Amino acid sequence: MERGRWLVVSGWWAVACGGGGDDGGTTALEPIETWACVHVAEGAIVDASTTRADAGSISPGRSPYRVNIVQAETNYVAFDVTSGGTWTLLADAADALPAVWEGDDRIELDASVPDPECDEDIPEMRTVQLQPGPHHLEIGPVFQGNVWIVVGQ
């Protein structure tokens, strides 16, 4: 009987803590600031461009990117937002993301702050209100070969 009790307790623990089942989307995501600290060493590689017309694309959400840039130049990557609202921009270089473009309108971003969960790894965190549609993220100029970036909520 002792073994049976252990199986019941361990089975309950797996269900309560596992989160492996389909919950119908009711589990709240951890804040992006916390999530990003675990994913700062990851990222799909994308090439930026010094012109918006030739910019590579990234997808907003919980997808990190390593964006190759031209050093000491202003660079751009494109992204589409399907729902408007407050978006968080994260980068592994301080003051790397000065603006977002909505069409031909440049939205200069407020001063950045470090990610409070891992300030040394992600020294730049900003928020911006975006409308649905195509956008360009302005990067730099910075003096490094690539920048780790997340555009998410």
C-alpha positions, 0 to 999 in steps of 0.5 A: 500500500505504501508504494501505491500511496507514493504513486498517487502523490507523485502523480498529483505532483506531476499534474499540479506542477508539470503544465504539460497538458493542454490547458486551453490557453488559460495559463498566464505567460511569465512576464517577458522581462523574466522570459528574456533572461533565460533566452538571451543566448538564443536567437535566429540570425537575421540581417539588417539593412542600412535602408528600410526598403531592404530590411530583413524581417523578424516576427514579434512575440517570444522569438529572440533574434541575433540581428547582424548589423553594419557597425556604426551605421543606422540599421533597420529590420522589418516586423508586422504587428497584428494587434495594436497595444503596448510592445516591449523592445529588448536588446543586449546593447545599451541604447541600440533601439532609438526608434520605431517606424510606422510607415513614414512616421518615426516614433522616437523612443523614451530612454531605455532602462535595463531589464530588471530581471537581468540588467547586465545581460539585457541593458536595454528595455523600452515599451512603445504603443504600436498600431497594427500593421508593418513597422521598422525597428531602427537599430544603432548606430552601435559598434558591434557586429550583431544585436540580440533583439526581442519585440514582444508583449 
